[in-house]
Amino acid sequence: MTSEERQFLRELDLFRGECEESSQHLYAYLAIHALAKRRKRVFRALDRYALFWKTVLRALQASALVTLGRVFDQDTPHNVDALLRLAQKTPAMFSKAALAGRKHNTGGPAPPWLHGYIARAHEPSAHDFRDLRAHVKKARRIYESRYRALRHKVFAHTVATHPDEIAPLAAKANINELKRLISSLLSLHEALFDLFWNGRPPVLQKLRYSARPAKGQAVSSRPHERLLPRPNRS
């Protein structure tokens, strides 16, 4: 594997980690609220140890937004734009020849299926990367219009301190929109991962953002779908 491929994989894994961490903290925050709402015993327990749970919830809320901000922060070397630039400036690592090398790295004879697999593989075009950049641009607009100020002024830095300053920033937040935003970033990771390892076109799927497992669904790899215990059907 080339140094460019290794660097891309490191950046891709960092991107995945930031997205998953933001997702985990957001859904943990929401799960505690939902459980307290459904079960009076849980609500009483939270109320009894209010300072502890207030601390936990504040930390989860802050971490979800601070981590999400790192994905979009263009003042650091590791962010979503740097990941896409790296992918686009090194198209050779997405070539069919490079994919064949990754699929057949044992040094022995090539498996019989490899030739047909590589022939059907997708090599990304400039149009593919324009679509990916447009996806990120749309996600960035949402983040900057609704969540950046809240993240910077309340959680990352002590700028807004009075409730009258914080309230209008918090009022812009929309939980379902925030869940969709993080899911859209996880979808970008999946598309780039599949392009690199499997030669599939980088099509951005609309991911489920509900924490409830889909009916008949196997155990998911997505953090928000495995954060809560699955119901015991036995």
Contacts in CASP RR format, 6 or more apart in sequence:
PFRMAT RR
TARGET T0000
AUTHOR 0000-0000-0000
METHOD contacts of the structure
MODEL  1
MTSEERQFLRELDLFRGECEESSQHLYAYLAIHALAKRRKRVFRALDRYA
LFWKTVLRALQASALVTLGRVFDQDTPHNVDALLRLAQKTPAMFSKAALA
GRKHNTGGPAPPWLHGYIARAHEPSAHDFRDLRAHVKKARRIYESRYRAL
RHKVFAHTVATHPDEIAPLAAKANINELKRLISSLLSLHEALFDLFWNGR
PPVLQKLRYSARPAKGQAVSSRPHERLLPRPNRS
1 102 0 8 1.000
1 105 0 8 1.000
2 93 0 8 1.000
2 98 0 8 1.000
4 86 0 8 1.000
4 90 0 8 1.000
4 92 0 8 1.000
4 93 0 8 1.000
5 93 0 8 1.000
5 98 0 8 1.000
5 102 0 8 1.000
5 196 0 8 1.000
7 86 0 8 1.000
8 83 0 8 1.000
8 86 0 8 1.000
8 87 0 8 1.000
8 90 0 8 1.000
8 93 0 8 1.000
8 196 0 8 1.000
9 196 0 8 1.000
11 78 0 8 1.000
11 82 0 8 1.000
11 83 0 8 1.000
11 86 0 8 1.000
12 83 0 8 1.000
12 189 0 8 1.000
12 192 0 8 1.000
12 193 0 8 1.000
12 196 0 8 1.000
14 78 0 8 1.000
15 71 0 8 1.000
15 78 0 8 1.000
15 80 0 8 1.000
15 83 0 8 1.000
15 185 0 8 1.000
15 189 0 8 1.000
16 186 0 8 1.000
16 189 0 8 1.000
16 193 0 8 1.000
18 67 0 8 1.000
18 68 0 8 1.000
18 70 0 8 1.000
18 71 0 8 1.000
19 71 0 8 1.000
19 182 0 8 1.000
19 185 0 8 1.000
19 186 0 8 1.000
19 189 0 8 1.000
20 186 0 8 1.000
20 223 0 8 1.000
21 63 0 8 1.000
21 67 0 8 1.000
22 63 0 8 1.000
22 64 0 8 1.000
22 65 0 8 1.000
22 67 0 8 1.000
22 68 0 8 1.000
22 71 0 8 1.000
22 182 0 8 1.000
23 64 0 8 1.000
23 182 0 8 1.000
23 183 0 8 1.000
23 186 0 8 1.000
23 222 0 8 1.000
23 223 0 8 1.000
23 224 0 8 1.000
24 223 0 8 1.000
24 224 0 8 1.000
24 227 0 8 1.000
25 60 0 8 1.000
25 61 0 8 1.000
25 63 0 8 1.000
25 64 0 8 1.000
25 67 0 8 1.000
26 60 0 8 1.000
26 64 0 8 1.000
26 178 0 8 1.000
26 179 0 8 1.000
26 182 0 8 1.000
26 224 0 8 1.000
27 179 0 8 1.000
27 211 0 8 1.000
27 223 0 8 1.000
27 224 0 8 1.000
27 227 0 8 1.000
27 228 0 8 1.000
28 60 0 8 1.000
28 227 0 8 1.000
29 57 0 8 1.000
29 60 0 8 1.000
29 61 0 8 1.000
29 64 0 8 1.000
30 175 0 8 1.000
30 211 0 8 1.000
31 211 0 8 1.000
31 227 0 8 1.000
31 228 0 8 1.000
32 46 0 8 1.000
32 53 0 8 1.000
32 56 0 8 1.000
32 57 0 8 1.000
32 60 0 8 1.000
33 57 0 8 1.000
35 42 0 8 1.000
36 42 0 8 1.000
36 43 0 8 1.000
36 46 0 8 1.000
37 43 0 8 1.000
46 53 0 8 1.000
61 155 0 8 1.000
62 155 0 8 1.000
64 178 0 8 1.000
65 147 0 8 1.000
65 150 0 8 1.000
65 151 0 8 1.000
65 155 0 8 1.000
66 151 0 8 1.000
66 155 0 8 1.000
66 156 0 8 1.000
68 143 0 8 1.000
68 147 0 8 1.000
68 151 0 8 1.000
68 181 0 8 1.000
68 182 0 8 1.000
69 143 0 8 1.000
69 147 0 8 1.000
69 148 0 8 1.000
69 151 0 8 1.000
70 76 0 8 1.000
70 78 0 8 1.000
70 79 0 8 1.000
71 79 0 8 1.000
71 80 0 8 1.000
71 185 0 8 1.000
72 79 0 8 1.000
72 80 0 8 1.000
72 139 0 8 1.000
72 140 0 8 1.000
72 143 0 8 1.000
72 144 0 8 1.000
72 148 0 8 1.000
73 79 0 8 1.000
74 81 0 8 1.000
80 136 0 8 1.000
80 185 0 8 1.000
80 188 0 8 1.000
81 136 0 8 1.000
83 192 0 8 1.000
84 129 0 8 1.000
84 132 0 8 1.000
84 133 0 8 1.000
84 136 0 8 1.000
87 94 0 8 1.000
87 124 0 8 1.000
87 129 0 8 1.000
87 192 0 8 1.000
88 129 0 8 1.000
91 123 0 8 1.000
91 124 0 8 1.000
92 98 0 8 1.000
93 196 0 8 1.000
94 123 0 8 1.000
94 124 0 8 1.000
94 195 0 8 1.000
94 196 0 8 1.000
94 199 0 8 1.000
95 123 0 8 1.000
96 118 0 8 1.000
96 119 0 8 1.000
96 121 0 8 1.000
96 123 0 8 1.000
99 118 0 8 1.000
99 121 0 8 1.000
99 199 0 8 1.000
100 110 0 8 1.000
100 114 0 8 1.000
100 118 0 8 1.000
102 196 0 8 1.000
102 197 0 8 1.000
103 114 0 8 1.000
103 117 0 8 1.000
103 118 0 8 1.000
104 110 0 8 1.000
104 111 0 8 1.000
104 114 0 8 1.000
121 198 0 8 1.000
121 199 0 8 1.000
121 200 0 8 1.000
122 195 0 8 1.000
122 199 0 8 1.000
122 200 0 8 1.000
122 201 0 8 1.000
124 195 0 8 1.000
124 201 0 8 1.000
124 202 0 8 1.000
128 201 0 8 1.000
128 202 0 8 1.000
131 202 0 8 1.000
131 204 0 8 1.000
132 188 0 8 1.000
132 191 0 8 1.000
132 192 0 8 1.000
132 202 0 8 1.000
132 204 0 8 1.000
135 184 0 8 1.000
135 188 0 8 1.000
135 204 0 8 1.000
136 188 0 8 1.000
139 181 0 8 1.000
139 184 0 8 1.000
139 185 0 8 1.000
142 177 0 8 1.000
142 181 0 8 1.000
143 181 0 8 1.000
145 172 0 8 1.000
146 172 0 8 1.000
146 173 0 8 1.000
146 174 0 8 1.000
146 177 0 8 1.000
147 172 0 8 1.000
147 173 0 8 1.000
147 178 0 8 1.000
149 169 0 8 1.000
149 172 0 8 1.000
150 169 0 8 1.000
150 170 0 8 1.000
150 172 0 8 1.000
150 173 0 8 1.000
152 159 0 8 1.000
153 159 0 8 1.000
153 160 0 8 1.000
153 165 0 8 1.000
153 169 0 8 1.000
154 160 0 8 1.000
154 166 0 8 1.000
154 169 0 8 1.000
154 170 0 8 1.000
160 166 0 8 1.000
160 169 0 8 1.000
176 209 0 8 1.000
179 209 0 8 1.000
179 224 0 8 1.000
180 209 0 8 1.000
182 209 0 8 1.000
182 224 0 8 1.000
183 206 0 8 1.000
183 207 0 8 1.000
183 208 0 8 1.000
183 209 0 8 1.000
183 224 0 8 1.000
184 204 0 8 1.000
184 207 0 8 1.000
186 207 0 8 1.000
186 222 0 8 1.000
187 204 0 8 1.000
187 205 0 8 1.000
187 206 0 8 1.000
187 207 0 8 1.000
188 204 0 8 1.000
190 205 0 8 1.000
190 207 0 8 1.000
191 202 0 8 1.000
191 203 0 8 1.000
191 204 0 8 1.000
191 205 0 8 1.000
192 202 0 8 1.000
194 200 0 8 1.000
194 202 0 8 1.000
195 201 0 8 1.000
195 202 0 8 1.000
207 222 0 8 1.000
208 214 0 8 1.000
208 225 0 8 1.000
209 224 0 8 1.000
211 224 0 8 1.000
211 225 0 8 1.000
211 227 0 8 1.000
211 228 0 8 1.000
213 220 0 8 1.000
213 225 0 8 1.000
213 230 0 8 1.000
217 225 0 8 1.000
219 226 0 8 1.000
219 230 0 8 1.000
220 226 0 8 1.000
END
